[in-house]
């Protein structure tokens, strides 16, 4: 069989740029080279698309072993994926010699499928997914609606609540509205309280606030990343995570548990401090608890109109109640990421998992191409 060209889009105009690069490097190295030819496509922090050296992930992604210094290579050229291109990526190698020079003719690299391993806004929120649909190319992960709903914690929680999924108490604040006092917030949610940007992941901009003294500073920190904030009650309990895989008939992995050594599962604990958290895979749960987590994970995935993959995060309270915290529609794929580790514990290796995700993307695209786009 002819090998498929796989474009791995990474980086992005997001505070999770560096996390995306770590994930992309791991995917590039682990993908089945007998079936696929991987190509790294970078999105710089200013939003420009680039295409660089493809002799190995280390040539395009620099300082890959240092999460604090990892970055895209400055030796690169521009790239564009136009609407209706059907996967033809335009690569602009050299700039014109002068302003009066004729426009350069781009090289064309045909891509059969895209793996948009982008985390956070401008990548995981439906924006890039919409671009890929306009370009008419298969892509891994949820579509526009599932990505957008899963990214916005306010919208996500309202949909889950209305769908009968057990969740914790929360309230929403918008920039420009009168801000409540900590006393008013704690009267509804208790104390401490978590303050988060609605549209961000990897615990970026998140604070755990115990009193009035830290309240205003936490609001300011979160508003630096989003104009809408979600405030959540502090739920005492174990942090459980479960991976979901599939399209029309999704299935859930064995659950895992996160034990953080910090005040909460922060960005540093997830990606920089190797000793910041301990992952127990699979989690030590009763058969009934495992069944409940897996059932709720799949139900959450369906309610939020997801396809391909997602990771659902839970709290297991001291009295045995299972609450859904949130969904991550494009979870990390680093060496220490929970999503692939949970599937490995469930019998699907890293390389096999990437292959199945690509096959799911191709199957969904094939089905969507049969739909009518005009009347009659």
C-alpha positions in Angstrom: 0.0 0.0 0.0 1.1 3.6 -0.7 2.1 5.4 2.4 -0.1 8.2 3.5 1.4 11.7 4.1 0.5 12.9 7.6 0.8 16.6 8.5 1.4 17.1 12.2 0.4 20.7 13.0 2.1 21.9 16.2 2.9 25.1 18.2 0.0 27.5 17.8 -0.9 31.0 19.0 -1.6 29.9 22.5 -0.1 29.8 26.0 0.2 26.0 25.4 2.5 26.4 22.5 5.4 24.6 24.1 3.2 21.7 25.2 2.1 21.2 21.7 5.7 21.0 20.5 6.4 18.3 23.0 3.4 16.3 21.9 4.3 16.7 18.2 7.8 15.5 18.6 6.6 12.3 20.4 4.0 11.6 17.7 6.6 12.2 14.9 8.9 9.7 16.5 6.3 7.1 17.3 4.2 7.1 14.2 4.3 3.9 12.1 6.8 4.8 9.3 5.7 1.7 7.4 2.3 3.2 6.8 2.8 6.9 7.1 5.2 9.7 6.1 5.0 12.4 8.8 5.6 16.1 8.1 5.8 18.7 10.8 4.0 22.0 10.2 4.6 24.7 12.8 2.4 27.6 13.8 4.4 30.4 15.4 3.3 32.4 18.4 2.3 35.2 16.0 0.0 32.8 14.1 2.2 32.4 11.0 2.4 28.9 9.5 5.9 27.5 8.7 7.5 24.5 7.2 11.1 23.6 8.2 13.7 20.9 8.0 12.1 17.4 7.9 15.1 15.2 8.5 13.9 14.5 12.0 11.8 16.2 14.7 15.0 17.5 16.3 15.8 19.6 13.2 12.4 21.4 13.3 11.7 21.4 17.1 14.7 22.6 19.0 15.6 21.9 22.6 13.1 19.0 22.7 14.3 17.7 26.1 13.8 21.0 27.9 10.1 21.9 28.3 11.1 25.5 29.3 13.3 26.1 26.2 11.6 24.0 23.5 10.9 26.0 20.3 10.4 25.9 16.6 13.4 26.2 14.3 14.1 29.7 12.9 15.3 28.0 9.7 11.9 27.7 8.0 9.7 29.0 5.2 6.1 30.0 4.9 3.3 27.6 4.5 -0.4 28.0 3.5 -3.3 25.5 3.4 -5.9 27.2 1.2 -9.6 26.4 1.2 -10.7 23.5 -1.1 -7.0 22.5 -1.4 -7.9 18.9 -0.6 -4.6 18.6 1.4 -2.3 20.5 -0.9 0.0 22.5 1.4 1.7 25.5 -0.3 5.3 26.0 0.7 7.1 29.2 -0.1 10.8 28.5 0.0 12.4 31.9 -1.0 11.2 35.5 -0.8 11.1 37.6 -4.0 14.4 39.3 -4.9 12.8 42.7 -5.0 9.4 44.3 -4.6 9.0 44.3 -8.4 9.9 40.6 -8.7 7.2 38.2 -9.9 5.4 36.4 -7.2 7.1 33.2 -6.4 5.6 29.9 -7.4 5.1 27.7 -4.3 6.0 24.1 -3.9 3.1 21.8 -3.3 3.1 19.0 -0.7 0.0 16.8 -0.8 -1.1 15.7 2.7 -3.6 12.9 3.0 -4.6 13.6 6.6 -3.8 16.1 9.4 -3.0 15.5 13.0 -3.6 18.9 14.6 -1.8 18.4 17.9 -2.6 21.9 19.1 -3.6 22.7 22.6 -5.7 25.7 23.8 -7.1 28.7 21.8 -6.5 29.1 18.1 -6.1 25.3 17.7 -8.1 23.2 20.0 -11.2 25.5 20.1 -12.6 24.8 16.6 -10.7 27.5 14.8 -8.2 25.2 13.0 -10.8 22.5 12.7 -12.9 24.9 10.7 -10.0 25.7 8.5 -9.3 22.0 7.9 -12.9 21.4 6.9 -12.8 24.3 4.5 -9.6 22.8 3.1 -11.4 19.5 2.7 -8.9 17.3 4.3 -9.4 14.6 7.0 -8.1 15.5 10.5 -7.7 13.7 13.8 -10.0 14.7 16.7 -13.3 16.4 17.2 -14.8 18.7 14.7 -15.7 22.4 15.0 -18.7 22.0 17.4 -17.1 19.4 19.8 -13.8 21.3 19.9 -15.5 24.7 20.7 -17.8 23.2 23.3 -15.1 21.3 25.0 -12.8 24.3 25.1 -15.3 26.7 26.7 -15.6 25.5 30.3 -18.8 27.5 30.8 -20.6 26.1 27.8 -19.2 22.6 28.5 -20.5 22.5 32.0 -23.9 23.8 31.1 -24.3 21.2 28.4 -23.2 18.4 30.8 -25.5 19.7 33.5 -28.5 19.7 31.1 -27.4 16.2 29.9 -27.7 14.8 33.4 -24.0 14.5 34.0 -23.0 15.1 37.7 -20.7 18.1 38.0 -19.5 20.5 40.7 -20.9 23.9 41.5 -19.6 26.8 39.4 -20.3 30.5 38.5 -19.1 32.6 35.5 -17.7 36.2 35.5 -17.2 38.3 32.3 -14.7 41.1 31.9 -16.4 44.5 32.2 -19.1 43.2 34.6 -19.1 44.2 38.3 -16.9 41.8 40.1 -18.2 40.2 43.3 -16.2 40.0 46.5 -14.6 36.9 47.7 -17.2 36.7 50.5 -20.0 36.7 47.9 -18.3 34.0 45.8 -17.5 31.8 48.8 -21.1 32.0 50.0 -22.1 30.2 46.8 -19.1 28.0 46.2 -17.4 27.6 49.6 -13.6 28.2 50.1 -11.1 27.8 48.7 -12.3 28.4 45.2 -10.6 27.8 41.8 -10.5 30.7 39.3 -9.8 29.8 35.7 -9.9 31.3 32.2 -12.9 29.7 30.4 -11.0 29.0 27.2 -7.6 27.7 28.2 -6.1 24.3 29.2 -3.1 22.8 30.9 -4.0 24.8 34.1 -2.7 28.0 32.5 -3.9 31.1 34.3 -5.5 29.0 37.1 -5.4 29.9 40.8 -6.6 28.3 44.0 -7.8 31.2 46.2 -8.3 30.9 49.9 -9.2 34.4 51.0 -9.9 38.0 49.9 -6.1 38.8 49.9 -5.4 36.7 46.8 -8.8 37.0 45.1 -8.3 40.2 43.0 -4.8 39.1 41.8 -6.2 35.7 40.7 -9.0 37.4 38.7 -6.4 39.6 37.0 -4.1 36.6 36.2 -7.0 34.7 34.6 -8.3 37.7 32.7 -4.9 38.0 31.0 -5.9 34.8 29.1 -9.6 35.2 28.5 -12.5 37.7 28.8 -14.7 35.1 30.6 -13.8 33.3 33.8 -15.2 30.3 35.5 -15.1 30.0 39.3 -15.4 26.4 40.7 -15.9 24.9 44.1 -13.0 23.1 45.6 -13.9 19.4 45.5 -12.1 17.2 47.9 -11.4 13.9 46.4 -9.2 11.8 44.1 -8.5 13.1 40.6 -9.4 10.4 38.1 -8.9 10.5 34.3 -10.3 8.4 31.5 -9.4 8.3 27.8 -12.1 8.0 25.1 -11.5 6.7 21.5 -13.8 6.4 18.6 -16.4 8.0 16.4 -20.0 6.7 16.4 -19.2 3.9 18.9 -16.6 5.3 21.3 -15.0 3.3 24.0 -13.3 4.2 27.2 -9.9 3.1 28.6 -9.2 2.0 32.1 -9.1 5.0 34.4 -6.0 6.4 35.9 -5.3 8.6 38.9 -3.3 11.8 39.3 -1.7 12.5 42.7 -0.2 15.9 42.6 2.6 17.0 45.0 1.6 20.6 44.6 -1.5 22.5 45.8 -3.2 21.5 42.6 -2.4 19.9 39.2 -0.7 23.0 37.8 1.1 23.6 34.5 4.4 23.0 36.1 3.3 19.7 37.6 2.0 18.6 34.3 4.9 19.5 32.0 8.0 20.9 33.7 8.4 19.4 37.1 8.9 15.6 36.6 8.3 15.1 40.3 5.3 17.4 40.4 2.7 14.6 40.1 2.4 10.8 40.3 0.3 8.9 37.8 -1.2 5.6 38.9 -2.3 3.6 35.9 -4.7 1.9 36.2 -6.3 3.6 39.2 -7.1 1.5 42.2 -10.9 1.6 42.0 -13.7 -0.9 42.6 -15.3 -2.6 39.6 -18.4 -0.5 40.1 -16.4 2.7 40.2 -14.5 1.7 37.1 -17.8 1.0 35.3 -19.2 4.4 36.4 -16.2 6.4 35.3 -16.1 4.7 31.9 -19.8 5.1 31.3 -19.7 8.7 32.2 -16.7 9.3 30.0 -18.4 8.0 27.0 -21.6 9.8 27.8 -19.7 13.1 28.2 -17.9 12.5 24.9 -21.3 12.0 23.1 -23.1 14.9 24.8 -20.3 17.3 23.7 -20.5 16.0 20.1 -16.9 14.7 20.1 -15.2 12.4 17.6 -11.8 10.7 17.5 -10.4 11.2 20.9 -10.8 13.1 24.2 -9.8 12.7 27.8 -12.4 13.1 30.5 -11.3 14.2 34.0 -13.2 13.3 37.2 -13.3 13.8 40.9 -14.1 10.9 43.2 -15.2 12.4 46.4 -14.7 10.9 49.9 -18.3 9.6 49.9 -17.8 7.8 46.6 -19.6 10.3 44.3 -18.1 10.5 40.8 -18.2 14.1 39.3 -17.1 15.1 35.9 -14.6 18.0 36.0 -14.0 18.7 32.3 -13.1 17.2 28.9 -9.9 17.7 27.0 -10.6 17.3 23.2 -6.9 17.3 22.2 -5.0 15.9 25.2 -1.3 15.9 25.4 0.8 13.2 23.7 4.1 13.7 25.5 6.0 10.9 27.1 4.3 11.5 30.4 0.8 12.3 29.1 -2.1 10.4 30.6 -4.1 9.9 27.4 -1.7 7.5 25.6 -0.6 5.9 28.9 -4.2 5.0 29.7 -4.6 3.3 26.4 -1.3 1.5 26.8 -2.6 0.1 30.1 -5.8 -0.9 28.2 -3.9 -2.9 25.5 -3.3 -0.3 22.8 0.4 0.8 22.3 1.4 4.3 21.4 2.1 3.6 17.7 -1.1 1.5 17.3 -3.0 4.3 19.0 -1.8 6.9 16.5 -2.7 4.6 13.6 -6.2 4.1 14.9 -6.7 7.8 15.4 -5.7 8.4 11.7 -8.0 5.7 10.5 -10.9 7.2 12.5 -10.2 10.6 10.9 -10.2 9.0 7.4 -13.4 7.1 8.1 -15.3 10.2 9.4 -14.1 12.2 6.4 -15.3 9.5 3.9 -18.7 9.5 5.6 -19.0 13.3 5.6 -18.1 13.5 1.9 -21.2 11.5 1.0 -23.5 14.2 2.5 -25.3 16.6 0.2 -24.1 20.2 0.2 -26.9 21.5 -2.0 -30.6 21.1 -2.3 -32.0 18.6 -4.8 
